[in-house]
């Protein structure tokens, strides 16, 4: 029987984990998934920020719980999955949104800066996915993983070598995981945002040699993206509308890559 449009996007009774959901894109994704009926575990390294997002979801009539987790900690990743299962009884979707973003001139880059970005953006994603998949396999359940990449994973930017390398790694991890996990009914897709209005981007005017307004001039749609522009794509990928998609990277950049 064909599903109605409302049924296709209905996530009622499903459980989603969203990392890095204390603000920005992660908070918007958590809100959208909850709005579609999912019970959401809001994870963030800041316990206060995670609680704030969860409280906002509940104030809108959604169901959410908060959990403090450091993306670079494998025990935290495992505990997050256990918390979600114990709180809501099942697992369906993991959104790997936790990440760090910074402008560091090549000759000023330190080993510590390199390690932090690679550890958060790649190691954290890999081992959070591993913990999630182990839980799904223990129950022989399908599921979906959504990874936040970046257009920097496709097109390099001057003095963003570490960030671009980490996000290029996210693109390949997404495709590799998709190939590996398809046999279990676990879909893995990614989203590659361009310039999105977040606290990190707002800080660029103070740290980068190129202002945000200058970057916008190169975007065909001539505006910054909003966190909800990304969140709506995440909802699509989590829903039955994307049931025949795996290994795909959806670019959300106002046309910047083609401009």
C-alpha positions as a Markdown table, in Angstrom:
| # | Residue | x | y | z |
|---|---|---|---|---|
| 1 | Unk | 0.0 | 0.0 | 0.0 |
| 2 | Unk | 1.3 | 3.4 | -0.9 |
| 3 | Unk | 2.1 | 5.7 | 2.0 |
| 4 | Unk | 0.7 | 9.2 | 2.2 |
| 5 | Unk | 3.1 | 12.1 | 2.2 |
| 6 | Unk | 2.5 | 12.6 | 5.9 |
| 7 | Unk | 3.3 | 8.9 | 6.6 |
| 8 | Unk | 6.5 | 9.0 | 4.6 |
| 9 | Unk | 7.9 | 11.7 | 6.8 |
| 10 | Unk | 6.4 | 10.4 | 10.1 |
| 11 | Unk | 9.1 | 9.4 | 12.6 |
| 12 | Unk | 6.6 | 8.6 | 15.4 |
| 13 | Unk | 7.9 | 6.0 | 17.9 |
| 14 | Unk | 11.4 | 6.2 | 16.3 |
| 15 | Unk | 14.5 | 7.2 | 18.4 |
| 16 | Unk | 17.2 | 9.5 | 17.1 |
| 17 | Unk | 20.5 | 10.4 | 18.6 |
| 18 | Unk | 21.9 | 13.8 | 17.5 |
| 19 | Unk | 25.5 | 14.7 | 18.5 |
| 20 | Unk | 26.7 | 18.2 | 18.8 |
| 21 | Unk | 23.1 | 19.3 | 19.2 |
| 22 | Unk | 23.6 | 22.0 | 21.8 |
| 23 | Unk | 23.2 | 24.7 | 19.2 |
| 24 | Unk | 23.4 | 25.6 | 15.5 |
| 25 | Unk | 22.9 | 22.8 | 13.0 |
| 26 | Unk | 22.7 | 20.1 | 15.5 |
| 27 | Unk | 20.0 | 21.8 | 17.5 |
| 28 | Unk | 18.0 | 22.5 | 14.4 |
| 29 | Unk | 18.2 | 18.8 | 13.3 |
| 30 | Unk | 17.1 | 17.6 | 16.7 |
| 31 | Unk | 14.1 | 20.0 | 16.6 |
| 32 | Unk | 13.1 | 18.9 | 13.1 |
| 33 | Unk | 13.3 | 15.2 | 13.9 |
| 34 | Unk | 11.3 | 15.7 | 17.1 |
| 35 | Unk | 8.8 | 17.7 | 15.1 |
| 36 | Unk | 8.2 | 14.6 | 12.9 |
| 37 | Unk | 7.5 | 12.5 | 16.0 |
| 38 | Unk | 10.9 | 11.1 | 16.9 |
| 39 | Unk | 12.1 | 10.8 | 20.4 |
| 40 | Unk | 15.4 | 12.5 | 20.4 |
| 41 | Unk | 18.5 | 12.2 | 22.5 |
| 42 | Unk | 20.3 | 15.5 | 22.4 |
| 43 | Unk | 24.1 | 15.0 | 23.0 |
| 44 | Unk | 26.7 | 17.7 | 23.4 |
| 45 | Unk | 30.0 | 18.2 | 25.2 |
| 46 | Unk | 28.2 | 21.0 | 27.0 |
| 47 | Unk | 25.6 | 19.6 | 29.4 |
| 48 | Unk | 23.9 | 22.9 | 29.7 |
| 49 | Unk | 23.6 | 23.4 | 25.9 |
| 50 | Unk | 22.2 | 19.9 | 25.5 |
| 51 | Unk | 19.7 | 20.4 | 28.2 |
| 52 | Unk | 18.7 | 23.8 | 26.7 |
| 53 | Unk | 18.0 | 22.1 | 23.3 |
| 54 | Unk | 16.0 | 19.3 | 24.9 |
| 55 | Unk | 14.0 | 21.7 | 27.0 |
| 56 | Unk | 13.1 | 23.7 | 23.8 |
| 57 | Unk | 11.9 | 20.6 | 22.1 |
| 58 | Unk | 9.8 | 19.6 | 25.0 |
| 59 | Unk | 8.3 | 23.1 | 25.2 |
| 60 | Unk | 7.1 | 22.6 | 21.6 |
| 61 | Unk | 5.4 | 19.3 | 22.5 |
| 62 | Unk | 8.2 | 17.0 | 21.5 |
| 63 | Unk | 10.0 | 14.3 | 23.4 |
| 64 | Unk | 13.7 | 14.7 | 24.2 |
| 65 | Unk | 16.4 | 13.8 | 26.7 |
| 66 | Unk | 19.8 | 15.4 | 27.0 |
| 67 | Unk | 23.2 | 13.7 | 27.5 |
| 68 | Unk | 26.7 | 15.0 | 27.9 |
| 69 | Unk | 29.1 | 13.4 | 25.6 |
| 70 | Unk | 32.6 | 14.2 | 24.4 |
| 71 | Unk | 32.9 | 13.1 | 20.7 |
| 72 | Unk | 36.5 | 12.1 | 21.1 |
| 73 | Unk | 35.7 | 9.7 | 24.0 |
| 74 | Unk | 34.9 | 6.1 | 23.0 |
| 75 | Unk | 33.4 | 5.4 | 26.4 |
| 76 | Unk | 31.2 | 8.5 | 26.1 |
| 77 | Unk | 30.0 | 7.2 | 22.6 |
| 78 | Unk | 29.2 | 3.8 | 24.1 |
| 79 | Unk | 27.4 | 5.3 | 27.1 |
| 80 | Unk | 25.4 | 7.6 | 24.8 |
| 81 | Unk | 24.0 | 4.6 | 22.9 |
| 82 | Unk | 23.2 | 2.7 | 26.1 |
| 83 | Unk | 21.5 | 5.8 | 27.5 |
| 84 | Unk | 19.3 | 6.2 | 24.4 |
| 85 | Unk | 18.3 | 2.5 | 24.5 |
| 86 | Unk | 17.6 | 2.5 | 28.2 |
| 87 | Unk | 15.6 | 5.7 | 28.0 |
| 88 | Unk | 13.5 | 5.0 | 25.0 |
| 89 | Unk | 13.8 | 1.3 | 24.3 |
| 90 | Unk | 15.1 | 1.3 | 20.8 |
| 91 | Unk | 17.4 | 3.0 | 18.2 |
| 92 | Unk | 16.6 | 4.1 | 14.7 |
| 93 | Unk | 18.7 | 7.1 | 13.7 |
| 94 | Unk | 22.1 | 8.5 | 14.5 |
| 95 | Unk | 23.1 | 12.0 | 13.3 |
| 96 | Unk | 26.9 | 12.5 | 13.6 |
| 97 | Unk | 26.9 | 16.3 | 13.8 |
| 98 | Unk | 29.6 | 16.9 | 16.4 |
| 99 | Unk | 32.5 | 18.7 | 14.9 |
| 100 | Unk | 34.9 | 21.6 | 15.2 |
| 101 | Unk | 35.7 | 24.3 | 12.7 |
| 102 | Unk | 38.5 | 26.8 | 12.7 |
| 103 | Unk | 40.6 | 29.0 | 10.4 |
| 104 | Unk | 44.3 | 28.3 | 11.0 |
| 105 | Unk | 47.0 | 29.7 | 8.6 |
| 106 | Unk | 49.1 | 26.8 | 7.4 |
| 107 | Unk | 52.4 | 28.0 | 8.9 |
| 108 | Unk | 50.7 | 28.6 | 12.3 |
| 109 | Unk | 49.1 | 25.2 | 12.5 |
| 110 | Unk | 50.1 | 23.2 | 15.6 |
| 111 | Unk | 50.1 | 19.5 | 16.1 |
| 112 | Unk | 47.5 | 19.9 | 18.9 |
| 113 | Unk | 45.2 | 21.8 | 16.5 |
| 114 | Unk | 45.5 | 19.1 | 13.8 |
| 115 | Unk | 44.9 | 16.3 | 16.3 |
| 116 | Unk | 41.8 | 18.0 | 17.8 |
| 117 | Unk | 40.1 | 18.5 | 14.5 |
| 118 | Unk | 40.9 | 15.1 | 13.2 |
| 119 | Unk | 39.8 | 13.5 | 16.5 |
| 120 | Unk | 36.5 | 15.3 | 16.8 |
| 121 | Unk | 35.5 | 15.3 | 13.1 |
| 122 | Unk | 36.7 | 11.8 | 12.1 |
| 123 | Unk | 37.5 | 9.6 | 15.1 |
| 124 | Unk | 34.4 | 10.7 | 17.0 |
| 125 | Unk | 32.2 | 10.0 | 14.0 |
| 126 | Unk | 33.8 | 6.6 | 13.4 |
| 127 | Unk | 33.5 | 5.3 | 16.9 |
| 128 | Unk | 30.0 | 6.8 | 17.6 |
| 129 | Unk | 28.9 | 4.9 | 14.4 |
| 130 | Unk | 30.5 | 1.7 | 15.7 |
| 131 | Unk | 28.7 | 1.9 | 19.0 |
| 132 | Unk | 25.4 | 2.6 | 17.3 |
| 133 | Unk | 25.8 | -0.2 | 14.8 |
| 134 | Unk | 26.8 | -2.7 | 17.5 |
| 135 | Unk | 23.5 | -1.9 | 19.3 |
| 136 | Unk | 21.5 | -2.3 | 16.1 |
| 137 | Unk | 23.1 | -5.6 | 15.3 |
| 138 | Unk | 22.5 | -6.9 | 18.8 |
| 139 | Unk | 18.8 | -6.5 | 18.1 |
| 140 | Unk | 19.0 | -7.3 | 14.4 |
| 141 | Unk | 17.4 | -4.0 | 13.6 |
| 142 | Unk | 17.8 | -1.7 | 10.6 |
| 143 | Unk | 18.6 | 1.9 | 11.0 |
| 144 | Unk | 20.1 | 5.0 | 9.4 |
| 145 | Unk | 23.2 | 7.1 | 10.0 |
| 146 | Unk | 23.5 | 10.7 | 8.8 |
| 147 | Unk | 27.0 | 12.2 | 8.8 |
| 148 | Unk | 27.6 | 16.0 | 8.6 |
| 149 | Unk | 30.4 | 16.6 | 6.1 |
| 150 | Unk | 31.1 | 19.9 | 4.3 |
| 151 | Unk | 31.6 | 21.3 | 0.9 |
| 152 | Unk | 35.2 | 21.6 | 2.2 |
| 153 | Unk | 35.4 | 17.9 | 1.7 |
| 154 | Unk | 35.0 | 18.4 | -2.1 |
| 155 | Unk | 36.6 | 21.8 | -2.7 |
| 156 | Unk | 39.8 | 23.0 | -0.8 |
| 157 | Unk | 40.0 | 26.4 | 0.9 |
| 158 | Unk | 43.2 | 28.2 | 1.6 |
| 159 | Unk | 44.3 | 27.8 | 5.3 |
| 160 | Unk | 41.6 | 25.3 | 6.0 |
| 161 | Unk | 43.8 | 22.3 | 5.2 |
| 162 | Unk | 43.0 | 20.4 | 8.4 |
| 163 | Unk | 39.2 | 21.1 | 8.3 |
| 164 | Unk | 39.0 | 20.2 | 4.6 |
| 165 | Unk | 41.0 | 17.0 | 5.2 |
| 166 | Unk | 38.8 | 15.9 | 8.1 |
| 167 | Unk | 35.6 | 16.5 | 6.1 |
| 168 | Unk | 37.0 | 14.8 | 3.0 |
| 169 | Unk | 37.5 | 11.9 | 5.4 |
| 170 | Unk | 33.9 | 12.1 | 6.5 |
| 171 | Unk | 32.8 | 11.8 | 2.9 |
| 172 | Unk | 34.8 | 8.6 | 2.4 |
| 173 | Unk | 33.8 | 7.2 | 5.8 |
| 174 | Unk | 30.2 | 7.7 | 4.8 |
| 175 | Unk | 30.5 | 5.9 | 1.6 |
| 176 | Unk | 32.6 | 3.1 | 3.1 |
| 177 | Unk | 30.2 | 2.6 | 6.0 |
| 178 | Unk | 27.3 | 2.6 | 3.5 |
| 179 | Unk | 28.9 | -0.2 | 1.5 |
| 180 | Unk | 29.7 | -2.2 | 4.6 |
| 181 | Unk | 26.3 | -1.9 | 6.3 |
| 182 | Unk | 23.8 | -2.1 | 3.5 |
| 183 | Unk | 23.5 | -5.9 | 4.0 |
| 184 | Unk | 22.1 | -5.2 | 7.4 |
| 185 | Unk | 19.5 | -2.7 | 6.2 |
| 186 | Unk | 21.5 | 0.2 | 7.7 |
| 187 | Unk | 21.6 | 3.2 | 5.4 |
| 188 | Unk | 24.4 | 5.7 | 5.7 |
| 189 | Unk | 24.2 | 9.1 | 4.0 |
| 190 | Unk | 25.9 | 12.5 | 4.5 |
| 191 | Unk | 25.1 | 16.2 | 4.2 |
| 192 | Unk | 27.7 | 18.6 | 3.0 |
| 193 | Unk | 26.7 | 22.1 | 4.1 |
| 194 | Unk | 28.2 | 25.2 | 2.6 |
| 195 | Unk | 28.3 | 28.5 | 4.5 |
| 196 | Unk | 25.6 | 28.2 | 7.2 |
| 197 | Unk | 24.7 | 30.9 | 9.8 |
| 198 | Unk | 26.2 | 29.4 | 13.0 |
| 199 | Unk | 28.3 | 30.8 | 15.9 |
| 200 | Unk | 31.4 | 29.5 | 14.2 |
| 201 | Unk | 30.7 | 31.2 | 10.9 |
| 202 | Unk | 29.7 | 34.5 | 12.7 |
| 203 | Unk | 33.2 | 34.4 | 14.3 |
| 204 | Unk | 34.9 | 34.2 | 10.9 |
| 205 | Unk | 34.8 | 38.0 | 10.3 |
| 206 | Unk | 37.1 | 38.3 | 13.3 |
| 207 | Unk | 39.5 | 35.6 | 12.4 |
| 208 | Unk | 39.6 | 35.0 | 8.6 |
| 209 | Unk | 41.2 | 37.0 | 5.9 |
| 210 | Unk | 37.9 | 36.8 | 3.9 |
| 211 | Unk | 34.7 | 38.2 | 5.3 |
| 212 | Unk | 31.4 | 36.4 | 5.3 |
| 213 | Unk | 30.0 | 39.1 | 3.0 |
| 214 | Unk | 32.8 | 38.4 | 0.5 |
| 215 | Unk | 32.0 | 34.7 | 0.6 |
| 216 | Unk | 28.3 | 35.3 | 0.1 |
| 217 | Unk | 29.1 | 37.2 | -3.1 |
| 218 | Unk | 30.3 | 33.9 | -4.6 |
| 219 | Unk | 27.1 | 32.0 | -3.6 |
| 220 | Unk | 24.7 | 31.8 | -6.5 |
| 221 | Unk | 21.7 | 32.1 | -4.2 |
| 222 | Unk | 23.4 | 35.2 | -2.5 |
| 223 | Unk | 22.7 | 34.3 | 1.1 |
| 224 | Unk | 23.9 | 32.4 | 4.0 |
| 225 | Unk | 22.3 | 29.1 | 4.7 |
| 226 | Unk | 20.3 | 28.7 | 7.9 |
| 227 | Unk | 20.6 | 25.7 | 10.2 |
| 228 | Unk | 17.1 | 24.7 | 9.3 |
| 229 | Unk | 18.1 | 24.4 | 5.6 |
| 230 | Unk | 20.3 | 21.5 | 6.7 |
| 231 | Unk | 17.9 | 20.2 | 9.3 |
| 232 | Unk | 15.2 | 19.7 | 6.6 |
| 233 | Unk | 17.6 | 17.6 | 4.6 |
| 234 | Unk | 18.4 | 15.5 | 7.6 |
| 235 | Unk | 14.7 | 14.9 | 8.2 |
| 236 | Unk | 14.4 | 13.7 | 4.5 |
| 237 | Unk | 17.4 | 11.3 | 5.0 |
| 238 | Unk | 16.0 | 9.9 | 8.2 |
| 239 | Unk | 12.5 | 9.3 | 6.7 |
| 240 | Unk | 11.1 | 6.7 | 4.3 |
| 241 | Unk | 11.4 | 9.3 | 1.6 |
| 242 | Unk | 15.1 | 8.3 | 1.4 |
| 243 | Unk | 14.6 | 4.5 | 1.8 |
| 244 | Unk | 16.5 | 3.8 | -1.4 |
| 245 | Unk | 19.4 | 6.1 | -0.7 |
| 246 | Unk | 22.7 | 5.0 | 0.9 |
| 247 | Unk | 26.2 | 6.3 | 0.3 |
| 248 | Unk | 24.9 | 9.6 | -0.9 |
| 249 | Unk | 26.2 | 13.0 | 0.1 |
| 250 | Unk | 23.6 | 15.8 | -0.3 |
| 251 | Unk | 25.2 | 19.2 | -0.9 |
| 252 | Unk | 23.4 | 22.1 | 0.8 |
| 253 | Unk | 25.3 | 25.2 | -0.2 |
| 254 | Unk | 23.2 | 27.6 | -2.2 |
| 255 | Unk | 25.0 | 26.5 | -5.4 |
| 256 | Unk | 28.5 | 27.5 | -4.2 |
| 257 | Unk | 30.2 | 24.4 | -5.6 |
| 258 | Unk | 28.9 | 25.1 | -9.1 |
| 259 | Unk | 29.3 | 28.8 | -8.9 |
